[in-house]
Amino acid sequence: MDAERFIMAIKKCVHNPAVRGALESIAQPPGRCPPAEDLRLADWLKELPDTDRTNVGNIVDTAVAHALFGFLCVLDGVRVVEDSPTKGRFELYYISDSERTLLNDPTREPLHDIYG
């Protein structure tokens, strides 16, 4: 696996299911006794015209994309998570059998650029 395949997998296995899952749980809150706020949102969503429901889906998609982009920026080291003067770095490896690939290699295209 290389960085491009990793990002394709993230889109398929994380981004898309997160959008679908969020929209499904808003439309039909899970559990036997969902919180009142969840039920209120479900009722609100059901009353929206189709174009507005599509817009809600687009907003959820954008929010998921921004969250993943930010996370990849952290992995790439362009967004820091430490307040100290010395900063560490993250190294993301894909390991399979005898193969070990650094996916966020600082000498290659950053993951957040591939994703974006």
N, C-alpha and C positions, 0 to 999 in steps of 0.2 A: 504494500500500500504506500502511496506517495501522498503529498499534501493535497493535490487535486482530488484524488479519490476519497480522501478523508473528508474533505468539505462536501463532496457529493453525498457521502454517507450521512454526514451531519444534517444536511438538508432533508434527506429522505427519512432518516430515523429519529431526528430530534425536532427540527423546525416544523415540518408538515404535521406530525402527530401532535405537537404542542398546540398548533393552531386549531386542528380538528377537535382535540380534547377540550380545549378551553371553550370553544363554541358549543360543543355538545353539553358540557357541564353547566354552561349558562342557560341553554335552552331547556335542559332537563336536569336540575340539580340532583346529584347523587345522594343516596342515603335514605333511610326510612323517615327521618325527620330533619330535612334541610333547614338551615337558618332562614329566618323570615326575609332577610335581605336578598338571599339567593332566589327565593320564590318570587319576590318583588321584581327582580331583574328578569327572571324567566317570563313573567306576565308582561313586562314592558317589551321584551324582545318579540313576543308573539303578536303584539299589537302593531308593530312597525310594518310599514309597507316593504315589499320585497327589495326595493332599491336601498332603503335604509338598512335593512338586515345585511345586504351585501356590503354596505359601507362599514358596518360593525365588523364584519369578517375581515375587511381590508385593514381596519384599525388594529385588530388582534394580530393579523399577519405582520404588520409593521412593527408592533410592539415586540413580538417574538424575534423578528429580524434584528431589531436594535439591541435586544438583550444578548443574543448570540454574537453579534458583531462586537459588542463591548467585551464579552468574555474572551473572544479570540484576540482582541487588542491586548488584554491582560496576558494571555499566553505568549503573544508576540513581543511583549515587553514595551509596548508603546503607551500603555496605560498602567500606572503603578498602583499597587495595593499596599505599599508600605509608607509609613510616615517618617521613617528613619533616614538619615543622610546616605547611608550605604544601602543600595538596593540589590536584591537577589534577582535571579531570573528563573523562568520556568523552562523545562525541557520536556517536550512531549514526544515520546517514542512509540512507534508501532513495532511490536516484537512478534515475529512468527517464525517458528522453528529456529533456524540459525540466522534469520534476517532481523536486523535492528535498524530502523529508519527514524531519523530525527525529523519529525513532521514540521516543527516550527524552527527550522534551520535559519539562523539570522543572515546567512549569505544568500538565501533564496527569497522568492516572493512571499511576503507575509500571509499568514492564514486569513487575516481579516480582509486583505485585498482580494484574495481568491474568493472568499465568501461574498464580499460586497459586490 
